[in-house]
Amino acid sequence: MFHKPLAALALLAAVIAAPVVSADETPMSAEEFESYVTGRTLTFGLHGVPYGVEQFKEGRRVLWAFIGEECRDGVWFPYEDQICFAYEDDPRTHCWYFWMTDEGLRARFIDDVPGEELYEVEQSPDPMFCPGPQIGA
């Protein structure tokens, strides 16, 4: 049996744990996201610093690299109002909320708070440059 005080506490915990997305941050649908990103390579920043680059290919395939690191192949897929990414070398799934602003695409990881968004700093129709791993002497 579930007691009312415990039920209220459980509900409060769920509300506190839920990510905050304001009205002006309405998450993009999978169709809106796909239409915007497919065929583009986007560079993202965080707090004024370059963060990473992602090439969005046909069939919801992606190529991602943190700035200064090797490229990783992956796919994206919708889950509820999130866009999730799975990369071939990482067993975790990475889910984000994406929305449009006057300055371009914004993204917030599901566990992050407002103010921790990635933002689009550049886009290109060109594919990413992915050098191979460094070879030592």
C-alpha positions in Angstrom: 0.0 0.0 0.0 1.3 3.5 -0.9 0.8 6.2 1.7 -0.2 9.7 0.6 2.9 11.4 2.1 5.1 8.9 0.3 3.2 9.3 -2.9 3.5 13.1 -2.7 7.2 12.8 -2.0 7.7 10.5 -5.0 5.8 12.9 -7.2 7.9 15.8 -6.0 11.1 13.9 -6.6 9.9 13.1 -10.2 9.1 16.7 -10.9 12.4 17.9 -9.5 14.3 15.3 -11.5 12.5 16.2 -14.8 14.5 18.4 -17.2 13.4 22.0 -17.5 12.5 23.1 -21.0 10.9 26.5 -21.2 8.2 27.5 -23.7 10.7 29.2 -26.0 12.7 26.0 -26.0 10.1 23.8 -27.6 11.9 20.6 -28.6 12.1 19.9 -32.3 10.2 16.9 -33.7 12.3 14.2 -35.3 11.0 15.3 -38.7 12.0 19.0 -38.0 15.4 17.9 -36.8 16.0 15.6 -39.8 14.9 18.3 -42.2 17.3 20.8 -40.7 20.4 18.7 -40.2 20.5 16.1 -43.0 23.3 16.9 -45.5 25.0 19.3 -43.2 28.0 19.4 -41.0 27.4 21.4 -37.8 30.0 22.7 -35.4 28.9 23.2 -31.9 30.2 25.4 -29.1 29.8 25.5 -25.3 30.5 28.6 -23.1 32.3 30.3 -26.0 34.6 27.4 -26.7 34.4 25.0 -29.7 33.0 21.7 -28.5 32.5 19.3 -31.4 31.5 18.7 -35.0 28.9 16.4 -36.4 28.1 15.4 -40.0 24.5 14.4 -40.5 24.2 11.9 -43.4 21.2 10.3 -45.1 19.4 7.5 -43.3 20.0 9.2 -39.9 23.6 8.3 -39.9 26.2 10.6 -38.3 29.9 11.2 -37.9 30.9 12.9 -34.6 34.1 14.2 -33.2 35.0 16.3 -30.1 37.3 19.0 -31.1 40.8 17.5 -31.4 39.7 13.9 -31.2 39.0 11.1 -33.6 35.7 10.7 -35.5 33.1 8.2 -34.5 30.3 6.7 -36.6 26.8 6.6 -35.2 23.1 6.9 -35.8 20.4 9.2 -34.4 16.8 8.3 -33.5 13.9 9.9 -31.8 12.8 9.0 -28.3 9.7 10.8 -27.0 10.7 14.5 -27.4 14.4 13.8 -27.5 16.9 13.1 -30.2 19.2 10.3 -29.2 22.6 9.2 -30.6 24.3 5.8 -30.5 27.9 5.5 -31.6 29.6 2.3 -32.6 32.4 2.5 -30.0 30.2 3.6 -27.1 27.6 1.3 -25.3 25.7 4.3 -23.9 22.9 6.2 -25.7 23.2 10.0 -25.6 19.8 11.8 -25.6 19.3 15.6 -26.2 16.6 18.2 -26.5 17.1 20.2 -29.7 15.3 23.5 -30.5 15.7 26.4 -32.9 16.6 30.0 -31.9 17.2 33.1 -34.0 20.9 32.2 -33.8 20.5 28.6 -34.9 20.2 25.2 -33.4 20.6 24.6 -29.6 20.9 21.4 -27.7 20.7 20.4 -24.1 21.7 16.9 -22.8 18.8 15.4 -20.9 20.6 15.6 -17.5 21.8 19.2 -18.0 20.3 22.4 -16.6 19.4 25.5 -18.6 22.6 27.4 -19.4 24.5 24.3 -20.3 23.4 24.2 -23.9 25.5 23.5 -27.0 24.8 25.9 -29.8 25.5 25.9 -33.5 28.4 28.1 -34.4 28.9 27.0 -38.0 27.3 24.8 -40.7 28.6 23.5 -43.9 27.5 21.2 -46.7 31.0 19.7 -46.8 31.9 16.4 -45.2 34.0 16.3 -42.0 37.7 15.9 -42.2 38.6 12.9 -40.2 42.3 12.1 -39.9 43.3 8.7 -38.8 44.9 7.9 -35.4 48.3 9.4 -34.8 51.1 7.0 -35.7 54.1 7.0 -33.3 57.7 6.8 -34.3 
